[in-house]
């Protein structure tokens, strides 16, 4: 008796999915790989974006601490490459793990991608880790970094005579030749962040993961936002995490057709996470504690005393 009441709900959900897909290819996971999600004003060619990303990634590699454990690196790289194969990205992905407690992953132009240890250790499942990574892969696929840079340059162009810089194309080339400040390319507007949530959700789904993994990692970020240093400052420009959770939940219902089963987690995720915790604990154990008491030898203490100076007995005027 209960079956007839359920069928209309399934049919309505399917109709909603088909209608959304017909209106916007970005909302159709079946078109992933054959659609262009990077449309919009962009003065950077694919080659220029790749060169710019390579230069910026080199700066990150020089200043950040990269986790060089081969098991951790290979696992995270494999998760990322699986997501990339089920995305719209035109760039090959280059992934590194950074020793950083903040919960974040960072994408740069041209397919360069960094995952913080904080994200790996905060996730409870592989689907949650993949959800955070899929969001950043969506930024790469939609070329948000160079589109954001182009918008900033276009705004600046309004006050600069074109003749002095060789016209609009010349301005884009000049800026591409230099190293832009990474933060200016990573602090996306709310529209780009919302789009990355939607596209990342689709990539997560197409790769076979439970799409609720993205919801869960966003909820963890929301819970830790009040703790200093736990959540990257880059999230300050993102839409409010509570709003993002609601939006992603709505997209799961309207854009994705339910599947009988999903990948939630793997034993390999648990093993890599445990290994990373061991590496982190060893690193923190090796760090000197400035408050720890230290012992000094007697001769060392004597050497630190001020040396005796004989009195000057000469008569003075």
ABEGO torsion letter per residue (X at the ends): XAAAAAAAAAAAAAAAAAAAAAABAAABAAABGABBAABEBBABBAAAAAAAAAAAAAAAAAABBBBABAAAAAAAAAAAAAAAAABABABBBBBBBBBBABBBBBBBBGGBBBBBAAAAAABABAAAAAAAAAAAAAAAAAGAAAAAAAAAAAAAAAABBAAAAGEAAAAAAAAAABBBBAAAAABBBAAAAAAAAAAAAAAAAAAGBBAAAAAAAAAAAAAAAABBGABBAAAAABBBAAAAAAAAAAAAAAABBBBABBBABBAAAAAAAAAAAAAAAAAAAABBBAABBBBBBAAAAAAABBBBBBBBABBBX
